[in-house]
């Protein structure tokens, strides 16, 4: 089970992306998470966030 808290603006964006593909928000998020390049994209986002906040 995965529980995620997101703000209203992000939820609306996800709804729009999901609707374009004829999917529910839940299905869209799961599909995005299992994409082959998700790990690489996630790692790049983490590194960018760390650089932004001066963690690294």
Backbone bond lengths (Angstrom), bond angles and torsions (degrees), N, CA, C in turn:
res aa  C-N    CA-C-N  psi(-1)  N-CA   C-N-CA  omega(-1)  CA-C   N-CA-C  phi
1 X - - - 1.437 - - 1.521 108.42 -
2 X 1.297 115.80 136.15 1.455 122.41 178.98 1.517 108.09 -121.89
3 X 1.303 115.75 128.42 1.456 121.54 177.72 1.514 108.11 -119.88
4 X 1.334 116.00 129.42 1.453 120.60 -176.63 1.524 109.07 -133.16
5 X 1.317 115.92 135.05 1.460 120.70 174.27 1.521 107.75 -101.58
6 X 1.326 116.35 127.45 1.458 120.70 178.71 1.517 108.77 -135.53
7 X 1.325 115.55 154.82 1.457 118.80 -179.68 1.534 110.16 -81.69
8 X 1.306 115.16 169.03 1.465 121.87 -175.24 1.529 112.26 -60.28
9 X 1.333 116.33 -42.02 1.466 120.10 -178.54 1.531 111.38 -61.27
10 X 1.327 116.40 -44.95 1.463 120.09 179.31 1.519 110.63 -65.96
11 X 1.327 117.24 -40.06 1.463 120.14 178.57 1.525 110.81 -60.41
12 X 1.310 117.41 -41.86 1.465 120.61 178.54 1.521 111.18 -64.14
13 X 1.322 117.09 -39.85 1.470 120.16 176.88 1.526 110.67 -63.12
14 X 1.344 116.09 -43.94 1.463 119.88 178.53 1.519 111.02 -62.48
15 X 1.327 116.87 -40.96 1.473 120.41 177.91 1.527 110.95 -59.64
16 X 1.318 115.87 -42.00 1.464 119.88 178.82 1.515 112.34 -63.62
17 X 1.329 116.98 -46.28 1.464 120.66 178.81 1.529 110.67 -62.75
18 X 1.323 116.33 -42.60 1.469 120.73 -179.44 1.518 110.61 -65.39
19 X 1.328 116.93 -42.69 1.468 120.91 -178.37 1.522 111.25 -62.38
20 X 1.328 117.18 -38.70 1.468 120.85 178.45 1.524 111.59 -59.48
21 X 1.323 115.71 -28.48 1.464 120.73 -178.31 1.526 112.65 -101.71
22 X 1.341 116.21 3.60 1.460 120.22 179.87 1.520 112.83 67.14
23 X 1.329 115.90 35.82 1.456 120.89 -175.59 1.524 109.93 -122.70
24 X 1.335 116.05 162.19 1.452 120.31 170.62 1.528 107.90 -79.03
25 X 1.313 116.92 161.61 1.462 120.51 177.74 1.523 109.89 -59.85
26 X 1.328 116.35 -42.57 1.465 119.96 -179.66 1.524 111.44 -60.07
27 X 1.335 116.21 -46.56 1.462 119.61 179.52 1.525 111.51 -63.78
28 X 1.331 116.18 -39.37 1.463 120.08 179.15 1.527 111.06 -62.53
29 X 1.328 117.21 -45.00 1.459 121.17 -179.35 1.522 110.32 -64.26
30 X 1.324 117.14 -44.75 1.470 119.97 179.71 1.517 110.08 -62.54
31 X 1.317 116.89 -44.09 1.466 120.07 179.39 1.532 110.46 -60.72
32 X 1.320 116.51 -40.32 1.460 120.33 179.07 1.520 110.80 -64.55
33 X 1.324 116.79 -40.91 1.458 120.65 -178.59 1.526 113.02 -66.23
34 X 1.325 117.40 -29.65 1.462 119.11 -177.08 1.526 113.22 -94.69
35 X 1.310 116.43 3.59 1.467 118.64 177.18 1.518 109.72 -59.42
36 X 1.297 116.08 146.51 1.462 121.88 -176.17 1.524 112.41 -58.91
37 X 1.327 117.35 -34.22 1.459 119.24 -176.42 1.522 113.08 -95.11
38 X 1.332 118.11 9.44 1.462 119.83 -176.70 1.524 111.51 -60.64
39 X 1.327 117.60 -45.29 1.458 120.57 -178.68 1.527 111.46 -57.86
40 X 1.311 116.00 -43.62 1.464 119.99 -179.74 1.520 111.20 -66.36
41 X 1.317 117.03 -44.11 1.463 121.22 -179.88 1.526 110.44 -66.25
42 X 1.325 117.50 -39.49 1.455 121.47 179.41 1.524 110.46 -65.08
43 X 1.325 116.74 -45.09 1.461 120.79 179.27 1.526 110.57 -61.44
44 X 1.323 117.53 -41.33 1.464 120.84 178.39 1.532 110.58 -63.47
45 X 1.326 117.22 -39.40 1.468 120.89 178.36 1.523 110.92 -66.15
46 X 1.323 116.88 -40.59 1.472 120.72 177.85 1.523 110.12 -62.48
47 X 1.319 116.76 -46.01 1.465 120.70 -179.57 1.528 111.21 -63.15
48 X 1.318 117.19 -40.98 1.459 120.82 178.78 1.525 110.76 -64.71
49 X 1.319 116.61 -41.43 1.463 120.94 178.28 1.521 110.42 -64.11
50 X 1.314 117.47 -42.28 1.472 120.99 178.85 1.522 111.02 -63.55
51 X 1.331 116.77 -40.69 1.470 119.54 177.34 1.530 110.18 -64.41
52 X 1.317 116.75 -41.80 1.464 121.30 -179.20 1.530 111.19 -60.12
53 X 1.339 115.84 -43.24 1.462 120.11 -177.87 1.532 112.61 -90.91
54 X 1.334 117.39 2.08 1.450 121.04 176.95 1.520 114.32 71.44
55 X 1.318 117.38 29.82 1.461 121.33 -178.09 1.519 110.49 -77.53
56 X 1.316 117.06 -36.55 1.465 119.85 -176.68 1.491 111.97 -89.07
